[in-house]
Amino acid sequence: MQVNPSPVSAKRPRLSVDVANRLRKMIDDRQWIAGQQLPTELKLIDMFGVSRTVIREAISALGAEGLVESQHGRGVFVAEHLPTRPFRFGDNSISEIDHIRQSMELRLGIETEAAALAATRRTDDELATIKQALDIINQLNAESVGGAEEDFNFHVKIAEATHNSYLVDFMHFLGTQIIPRVVLRLEFGTERDAFFEELIAHHVAIYDAIAAKDPVAASKAMRVHLSRGLVVNRAV
């Protein structure tokens, strides 16, 4: 099979990590299937344009994960029984912009449904907790300060109101990295103030829909909020 990986950038500090990521993706994409032999070391050196040491480190990393097996005198093969690997958030092989875009798209898929479930299932106490989180971030936004942890807490409180422990656990797994700090790239002044005013309006709309026990409106408000963040990040 002809495999043409994109060149590995020499600017990155750990070339072996990049090569391992690319080889892992080829295995995930079934360019090489279980039991199939990988290209020889010399061919891999030519494919990726790196040294023998880099290739060996990358193969060693995949071997430690159980993805490949070295057979003495024969070469390196994709493992017959590939291990089930845990979900990996963040990939050294993608750019920061792609990471932000993909994380925001992930949030769109998860949090729009979470908002709808929260509107249906929330208790009065949970609504009060969401309101407390809302008041904190709105105060920060009104001062054009912003806060990733406070923003994240608002979304976590909504997840907790779904009464779905998997949603809550997944939100905590993602952590504050799912709150892109776009505001740091905005200049002080009208643009920055307008950004925070819009954030306040979005958060209030989400809260109001959950308070009204309107799952359709809650889902829509969350989608508007996260879609706006996606547009802003694409423009940065």
Buried (B, 14 or more C-beta within 10 A) or exposed (E): EEBEBEEBEEEEEEBBBBBBBBBBEBBEEEBBEEEEEBBEBEEBBEBBEBEEEBBBBBBBBBBEBEBBBEEEEEBBBBBEEBEEEEEEBEEEBEEEEEBBBBBBEBBBEBBBBBBBBBBBBBEEEBBEBBBEBBEBBBEBBEEBEBBBEBBBBBBBBBBBBBBBEEBBEBBEEBEBBBBBEBBEEBEEEEEBBEBBEBBBBBBEBBBBBBBEBBBEBBBBBBBBBBBBBBEBBEEE
